[in-house]
Amino acid sequence: MEKLLEIVGLKTHFFLDNGVVPAIDGLDFWIGRGETVGVVGESGSGKSVTALSIMGVVPNPPGKTVEGEILFEGSDLLAYDAEQMRRIRGKEIAMILQDPMTSLNPVFTIGNQIAEVFMLHGGKSHPEAIEGAIEMLQVVGIPNPEKRVHEYPHQLSGGMRQRVMIAMALSCTPKLLIADEPTTALDVTIQAQTLALMASLKDRYKMAIMLITHNLGIVAEMCQRVVVMYAGKMMEEAEVESLFANPMHPYTRGLLRSLPGVDRKERRHQRLVAIPGIVPNLLNLPKGCRFSTRCEEHIGICKEEEPPLFARDRHRVRCWLMKD
């Protein structure tokens, strides 16, 4: 598969008064054209900072990408100046944020906010852009779009606001869509509708999706490959079917054990097994493997040396148990 986006040795740090936080610390993965890749992990694992790094909107200060490459169609986005990134952002790479209520501007109508994308990247006049906004609202399934373009965000439900965010992101038919927890603020029924909409629009526009989530059920439904992150590092990467059938990293196995399930023979819910402990403070990381303080399978070297990525059965796994 042809690589659309490739991240190589990415390091994004936050420089605080009490130390340096390595939010992303040597990240390597890629996304192919037309592929959906899930990025999963607990809060604080670096998922959203990865997205902000790709978009070039890490708040500086205190954040800064200090090392690595973000190759989009072969060109390093980190070498682009602000004007070059503005031309890419929204047109070639678009992003859906997890909370549409705070992402949409409350003092502008829905139509004007979508129209701005058409005027900025498409060079359209305001009347033409409003027509484009109406068309995009229709594409994402919002009823009576001619009326909705004149409404404000507070007049729409949470599901409708999320559809507006999707309409804005797809206005210029981007090659890559980054969806950061796109269903977090929605109820279960609206979540399913939103995911179905994203899947259909992905096929319609032939775009790739980087889906950031903590919900492995969504990953199983939507993605072809999955990247498991922990404390700024990639712990495991594999095709979705392979990862669910044979998770190799203890952290991945812990995430899967924490999913609710049903014993089909006895028709009763299985007990959830939580991963002990919490994600380590990035200002004071443990020596060796970052997961070693919570890992029930650790061996001596785990607390002494940080493991590299090992290739095993089409997986890439950062674990000393994979060495032999």
Buried (B, 14 or more C-beta within 10 A) or exposed (E): EEBBBBBBEBBBBBEEEEEEBBBBBBBBBBBBBBBBBBBBBBEBBBBBBBBBBBBBEBEEEEBBBBBBBBBBBEEEBBEBEEEEBBEBBBBBBBBBBBBBEEBBEEEEBBBBBBBBBBBBBBEBEEEBBBBBBBBBBBBBBBEEBEEBBEBBBEEBEBBBBBBBBBBBBBBBBBBBBBBBBBBBBBEEEBBBBBBEBBBEBBEEBEBBBBBBBBBBEBBBBBBBBBBBBBBBBBBBBBBBEBBBEBBBBBBBBBBBBEBEEEEEEEEEEEEEEEBEEEBBEBEEBBEBBBBBBBBEBBBEBBBEEBBEBBEBEEBBBBBBBBEE
